[in-house]
Amino acid sequence: MYHSDVKRQPLQPIFLLLLSLALITAAPPFAPAQQDSARILPAQQDSARLSGSVRSSLNGLPISGVMIAVQGSRVFDVSNSVGLFALAGLPSGRQTLRVLYGDSLSYEKDIMLQRGQTLMLAVLLEVEALELTPIVVEAQSARAVRSLAGFYDRKTWGRFGRFYTLQELQQRRGLPLRSLLSEAGVWVGCGTGYCIPLGSGGPRQCLMSLYLDGMRLPADEIGLFRVDELAGVEVYRRGFDVPLEFQWGSGSTCGAVLLWRRY
């Protein structure tokens, strides 16, 4: 029995050695994947990213369940309960953004992605009113400010103006724009074939500025527009309440009316 025990003890180191060799032999197939992962990581860091929010064109509220994807890539995201989305690992350069919502909405737009940077977008759409073309603009950009996206931003920030959303305008369907402005406290003076919005620039009345989709128009063209063709209206009765982007000429001392058309 003693000799039998002495003979079996050397088998343990031999068994461990063989087990180690077996593990070492099995390891190489996994090594390339680890090396590939190390090579991919810098590329992921240099890839482009996309984030933003989806809101309703009707009332500015967030919309969940909207798929945001970049064509040709396998990366996508779906807007969450507060309308936010984020995509990473995207190819840089000019890409095609896809906005999808169930079977009712499919919209595409070209965007430019920069390596190592995040492009923030503001997306406005209305899934129940397909006649409204979705709006996709870079968030906080000059174009966003002069769009319906900027309208809802200013409404959210609590600017000192009167805001009429598309939902509120639909409730006033058939109402002349002049009556809507009167409701907002603006006096509209009319002559033969024209009307002008008048505000208060001190002790006397002054001519308010008029903007349509961010572009300044002659104030006497206000009578050309109907409530039924507008998606949003902003009214600033006092000059110092007018956003800086829309202060021009008399608009810096008087008020302004900002109209946003339906797309």
C-alpha positions in Angstrom: 0.0 0.0 0.0 2.8 2.4 0.8 4.5 1.8 -2.6 1.2 2.2 -4.3 0.7 5.7 -2.8 4.2 6.8 -3.7 3.6 5.9 -7.3 0.3 7.8 -7.6 1.5 11.1 -6.2 3.6 12.1 -9.2 0.5 11.9 -11.4 -1.0 15.0 -9.9 1.7 17.4 -11.3 1.6 15.7 -14.6 -2.2 16.0 -14.8 -2.0 19.7 -13.9 0.7 20.3 -16.5 -1.4 18.6 -19.2 -4.5 20.6 -18.1 -2.5 23.8 -18.4 -1.2 22.9 -21.8 -4.8 22.1 -22.9 -6.0 25.5 -21.7 -3.1 27.3 -23.4 -3.8 25.4 -26.6 -7.5 26.4 -26.5 -6.8 30.1 -25.8 -5.5 31.3 -29.2 -8.8 31.1 -31.0 -10.2 33.9 -28.6 -7.1 36.1 -28.8 -7.8 37.6 -32.2 -11.3 38.7 -31.1 -9.7 40.5 -28.1 -7.2 42.2 -30.5 -10.0 43.2 -32.9 -11.9 44.7 -30.0 -8.9 46.8 -29.1 -8.6 47.9 -32.7 -12.3 48.8 -32.9 -12.4 50.9 -29.8 -10.5 53.9 -31.2 -12.8 53.8 -34.3 -15.8 53.9 -32.0 -14.4 56.9 -30.2 -13.9 58.6 -33.6 -17.3 57.7 -34.9 -20.2 60.2 -35.0 -23.1 60.4 -32.6 -26.6 61.6 -32.9 -29.1 62.7 -30.3 -32.2 64.9 -29.9 -35.9 65.0 -29.2 -39.2 64.3 -31.0 -42.1 66.6 -30.3 -45.6 67.0 -31.7 -46.2 69.7 -34.3 -49.6 70.0 -32.9 -48.9 71.0 -29.3 -45.1 70.6 -28.7 -45.5 67.6 -26.4 -42.9 64.8 -26.6 -43.7 61.8 -28.7 -42.5 58.3 -27.8 -42.1 55.3 -30.1 -40.6 57.1 -33.1 -37.7 55.2 -34.6 -34.6 57.2 -35.6 -32.1 55.4 -37.8 -29.3 56.2 -40.2 -29.6 54.4 -43.5 -26.9 51.9 -44.3 -26.0 51.3 -40.6 -27.4 48.9 -38.1 -27.8 51.6 -35.4 -31.2 52.9 -34.5 -33.0 54.2 -31.4 -36.7 54.7 -30.5 -37.7 57.9 -28.7 -38.5 57.3 -25.0 -41.4 58.6 -22.9 -40.0 62.1 -22.9 -39.2 62.0 -26.7 -35.5 61.7 -26.4 -33.2 59.5 -28.6 -29.5 58.8 -28.9 -27.4 56.9 -31.4 -23.6 56.2 -31.3 -21.1 54.4 -33.5 -22.3 56.1 -36.7 -20.3 56.6 -39.9 -19.2 60.2 -40.5 -19.9 62.2 -43.6 -23.2 62.9 -45.4 -25.8 60.3 -44.3 -29.5 59.8 -44.7 -31.6 60.0 -41.6 -34.8 57.9 -41.4 -37.7 58.8 -39.2 -40.3 56.0 -38.9 -43.5 55.7 -36.9 -45.5 52.5 -37.3 -47.0 52.2 -40.8 -48.2 55.8 -40.9 -45.0 57.8 -41.2 -41.8 57.4 -43.1 -39.5 60.4 -43.7 -36.0 60.8 -44.9 -33.5 63.7 -44.6 -29.9 64.2 -45.5 -27.6 65.1 -42.5 -23.9 65.7 -42.1 -22.2 63.8 -39.3 -18.7 64.8 -38.0 -16.2 62.3 -36.7 -16.0 62.4 -32.9 -18.9 64.9 -32.6 -22.5 64.7 -31.6 -25.2 66.2 -33.8 -28.2 67.3 -31.8 -31.5 67.4 -33.7 -35.0 68.7 -33.1 -37.7 66.6 -34.7 -41.2 67.9 -35.0 -44.0 65.7 -36.5 -47.6 64.9 -36.1 -48.6 61.2 -36.5 -52.3 62.1 -36.8 -51.9 64.9 -39.3 -49.8 63.5 -42.2 -50.3 66.6 -44.3 -47.8 68.3 -42.0 -44.3 67.5 -43.3 -41.9 66.6 -40.4 -39.4 69.2 -39.4 -35.8 68.0 -38.7 -33.3 70.8 -37.8 -30.1 71.0 -35.8 -31.1 71.9 -32.3 -30.3 75.5 -31.1 -29.1 76.5 -34.6 -30.1 79.6 -36.4 -32.4 77.5 -38.6 -34.0 75.9 -35.6 -34.7 79.4 -34.0 -36.4 80.5 -37.2 -38.6 77.4 -37.4 -41.5 75.8 -35.6 -38.9 74.1 -33.4 -37.8 77.5 -32.1 -41.5 78.4 -31.6 -41.9 75.5 -29.2 -38.5 76.2 -27.5 -39.5 79.8 -26.8 -42.9 78.6 -25.5 -41.3 76.1 -23.2 -38.8 78.7 -21.9 -41.7 81.0 -21.0 -40.9 84.0 -23.2 -43.1 87.0 -22.5 -45.4 86.5 -25.5 -48.7 85.0 -26.4 -48.3 81.6 -28.1 -51.0 79.9 -30.2 -50.1 76.3 -31.1 -51.6 74.4 -34.0 -54.0 72.7 -31.6 -55.3 76.0 -30.4 -55.5 77.4 -33.9 -57.6 74.4 -35.0 -60.0 75.3 -32.2 -60.3 78.8 -33.7 -60.8 77.5 -37.2 -62.5 80.1 -39.4 -61.5 83.0 -37.2 -59.9 85.9 -39.1 -56.2 86.5 -38.1 -57.2 90.1 -37.2 -59.6 88.7 -34.5 -56.9 86.4 -33.2 -54.5 89.3 -32.8 -57.2 91.3 -31.1 -57.6 88.4 -28.6 -53.9 88.7 -27.9 -54.2 92.4 -27.2 -53.0 93.8 -30.5 -54.9 96.5 -32.2 -55.2 96.0 -35.9 -55.8 99.1 -37.9 -57.3 98.7 -41.4 -57.6 101.0 -44.4 -58.7 100.5 -48.0 -57.2 97.1 -48.9 -54.8 96.7 -46.1 -54.4 96.1 -42.3 -51.5 96.8 -40.0 -50.7 95.5 -36.5 -50.1 98.3 -34.0 -48.3 98.0 -30.7 -47.2 100.4 -27.9 -43.7 101.8 -28.1 -44.0 104.4 -25.4 -46.6 107.2 -25.2 -47.8 106.5 -28.8 -48.7 103.5 -31.0 -46.1 102.1 -33.3 -46.0 99.7 -36.2 -45.2 96.1 -35.1 -42.9 93.9 -37.1 -44.3 91.0 -39.0 -42.4 87.7 -39.7 -43.5 84.6 -41.7 -41.4 81.5 -41.1 -38.6 83.6 -39.7 -38.5 86.1 -42.7 -39.5 89.7 -42.2 -42.4 91.0 -44.3 -44.0 94.4 -44.7 -46.5 94.8 -41.8 -49.3 95.6 -44.2 -49.3 92.1 -45.5 -50.8 90.7 -42.3 -54.2 90.7 -43.9 -53.0 88.1 -46.5 -52.9 85.2 -44.0 -55.6 83.1 -42.5 -55.6 81.2 -39.2 -56.5 78.0 -41.0 -53.1 77.9 -42.9 -50.9 78.6 -39.8 -49.2 76.1 -37.5 -48.2 78.6 -34.8 -48.5 82.3 -33.9 -46.3 84.3 -31.5 -47.4 87.8 -30.4 -45.0 90.2 -28.5 -46.8 93.4 -27.7 -43.7 95.2 -26.3 -40.4 95.7 -28.0 -38.2 94.6 -25.2 -40.1 91.2 -25.1 -39.3 90.4 -28.7 -36.5 87.8 -29.0 -33.2 89.2 -30.2 -33.3 87.2 -33.4 -36.4 89.1 -34.4 -35.6 92.6 -33.4 -35.1 94.7 -36.5 -35.9 98.4 -37.1 -39.1 99.3 -35.4 -39.2 95.8 -33.9 -36.5 96.8 -31.5 -38.8 99.5 -29.9 -42.2 98.0 -30.8 -43.7 94.5 -30.7 -43.7 91.8 -33.3 -46.0 89.2 -34.7 -44.4 85.9 -35.8 -46.4 83.5 -38.0 -45.5 79.9 -38.8 -47.1 78.2 -41.7 -48.2 74.6 -41.9 -45.9 72.5 -44.0 
